[in-house]
Amino acid sequence: MAGVSPLSNRWSKQVLSNFEQAATTYNSQAQLQRAIAWRLARQCARQPIPAGFWVDLGSGTGLMADALEACNPDQAVLRVDGCPEMLKHQHITSSSQLWDLNVGLPSWPTSPSLLASSFALHWLINPLERLHEWMAALTPEGWLALALPVEGSFPQWHQAAATAGVSCTALPFPSQASLLDVLSSNNIRHQQLHQFTQQSPEVFQLLKPMRQIGAQASPCPTMGVGNWRHLKQAWPRCQNSGDAQLTWLIQLLLIQR
């Protein structure tokens, strides 16, 4: 992985290893990811995206690609992911490519008229650099369809960590402003910030689905039992139900080059 530091290389391997171990349970646990994939695919269906070479970047088990193909029955979507175990869960008739997106895009004989990516960009080592690269790879009238959690997600987690005086091990996300800065010279056809709040009587049950889908990697050191106990005690509770909550901010973007 030329140009990538050993620390970044370890991070990339950790992310891929976690998703590999969760490949068999991903589809049954990734309700939020599935819902967002369908929202993005339906937005794509409302736009005049040219037919041709369509690609799902960081496809995982294919939720985004499946939704795109369902909304566009005559259009095939290539699935690209760095985790072979995830790619094994694609439909048998689907086309897929094993590729580490941290090293750039594959060299394809045809430029894509659509690059779509849902819940993948934030796992890459240099997400804003990758975003710029993805835009440049499109055909002159090509489109980028993007969905990812952004900065401002998990406010309850950050608040609990600050109150308890412990490190917040939540994955840092790109900010909405930084994404828009990269895309400023292009034509943003749709942008929407979705807020989803999950709740449970137990903090552990809020975070458990992340492990079940392989999304538990963090650049922060693992939290010890004592600090974890302090974090749970400090977690803010819903005034009405008394449940713990976890709020996601999901950015959807459709950009025409």
N, C-alpha and C positions, 0 to 999 in steps of 0.2 A: 504494500500500500504506500506508494511513493508520496512523499510530502506529508505523511500523517505521523504524528509523534507516537512513541510507544504507549504513552498514556491514553491517547485517543484510540489507538489500535486495541488496547485492552477493553476500553469502553464499548467499542463496536462488537467485539467478540462476546462480551457479557450480554449485550442486548440480543444478539442473534441466538445465543445459547438459551436465554430465557424463553424466547419465542419458540425455539425448537422443542423445548420440553413441554410447552403448553399447546402444541399444535393440535392434539387430539381433543382438547376441551375448549378450544378457542371459539368455535362457532356456537356452542351452546351457552357461552358466558358473555359473548360480546354484543349484548343488546344495544348499548349506546352506539357502538361502532356500526352496527347494522342499520340502525335508524338514521344515522348521519349519512351513511353511504347512499341510502335511498333518497334522502332529501337532496343531496348533491346531484344524483343521477336524474332526478325529476327536473331540477333546475337546468341541467344540460339539455334535456329533451325540449325545453322551451326556447333554446337558442339555435341560431342557424349554423351549427357546427358542421363543417364539411365532412362527408363520408371519406373514408380512406384508412390510414394507419392510426389506430387508437391504442393507447398504452395505459395500463394501471401501474403506477410506480409505487413500490412497497406494498404489493397486492396482498400479502399474507395469504389467507385461504381463499381470497377472491371475492369478498363481499362487494367491493366497489365495482369490480369488473362484471360480476353477475347482475348487479342492479343496472349498470349501463346497457348491457346486452338485453335485459328484459324490457327496458324502455326504448331500445333501438333494435328490434328483432333481426334486421338484416346486417347489423354491424358486429364484427368480431373485435374483441379486445385482448391484446397481449398482456399477460400477467408477468410482472418483473419483481423479483424479490431475492434477498440474500439468504433466505432460510429454506433449505431444500425440504425440510419436513412440512413447512407451511404449504409449499407448492404441490406437495403430494395430495393435498385436499382439494385441488381444483377439479372441476368436472373433467371427465376422461376425454372429452372432445375439445377441451380448451387448449390454447397455445400458451406456453409459459417459458420464461427465461430466468435461469439462476444468475444473479448479478448483484454485486455489492455496490449500491448506489453512492457509497462514500468515495468511490474512485471516479465518479462521473457517470455519464450515461453510456450504454453500449453503442457501438457503431452500427447503425442500421442502414440498409440500402435505401430506405425511404424515410423522409422526414415525417414526423407525426403531425396529424391535423388536430389531435387531442392528446394531451398528457393529463391524466387524472391521478390524484393522490389523496387518500383519506387516512388520517391518523398515522402518517408515516414520516412526514418531513421533520418533525421535532425529534425523531430518534437519530437523525443523521448528525455527523460531527460538525459540519458547517452548514446549517440549514439555509441561511440567507444566500450563501454562495451557490448552493445547489439550486435554489429558487431562480436565481439569475441565469444559471446554466440551462435550466429547464425551459425558460422563456426563449432563450436564444436558439434552442434546438427545434422549435416549431416551424412549420411551414409559414410563409408570409401572412396567411390568413388563419393561422392555427390558434387553438384555444388551450388554456390551462384551467383545469377545475381542481380546486384545492379545499381541503377541510382539515383543520387541526386545532387542538386546544392551544390557547394563547395565555399570555401573562394576565394575571387576575383570576385564574382558576384556583380552586382550593383555598379560598380565603379563610375558612374555618381551620384548616390544617396550619396555615401560617400563623393565625392568631393563637392557636393552642400552643405552638412551639414558642412563640414570643412570651406568652403568659407563663409557661413552664420553665422558661430559661434554657431550652434545649435547641439543638439544631433542627431545622426543618429539612427533612430528607425528601420532600416532594421534588419531582423532576422540574427543573426550570424550563419554561416555555418561551418561544419568541414572542415579542410584543406585537400587538396589532399595528402599531405605528411603524415598526421596523419592516414588517411585511409590505406595507403600503409604500414605504420609501423605495424598496427594490422595484416595485411595480409602477412607480409614478409616471414613467414615460409610456406606459402601455394603456390599453383601453379596458378599464374595469367595468364589466357589464352587469355584474351582480356582486354585492357584498352584504353579508348579514352576520350578525353576532348572536348566536343562540346561547341561552343560559339554561342549564339543566341542573336541578338540585336533587340529589339522592339522599335518603334518610334511613336510619336504622337505630334501634335501641342500643346497639353495640358499635363502637368505633371500628373494631376489627372487621365487622361485617361490611362496612363501607369500603375498606381497603382490600378485602379478600379478593374481589373480582379482578383486581389488577394483577395479582399473582396468578389467578386462574387463566388469564389470557397472555401471560408472559410480559406484562407491562410494569414490573416492579423494579426495574433497574434504576439506580440513582447514582449520580457522581459523588454523593455525600457518603461518609463512612456509615456503616451499619449502626443502628441505635441499640444500645444495651437495654436489658430488661428494666432496670431502674428508671432510665429516661423515658422508656416507652410507657411505663406506668404513670409517670408525671404528665406525659403528653395526653394520655386518655383522660386523666382527671381534669385537665385544663380545657378539654375540647368543648367549645360552646354548644349549648343545647337549644333546640327549638322551644320557644316559650309556651306554645300550645300543647305540643305532643310530648315534649321532653326528650325527643329523639336527637341523636347526633346527625349532622348534615354534612354533605360534601357537594360543593357547587363547581360545575364545569362551565367555562366559557369557550365555545367552539366557533371558530371563524370559518365561514364559507366564502369563497371567492371564485368568481368566474372572470377570466381575463382573456381578451382577444389581443393577439400580438399586433 
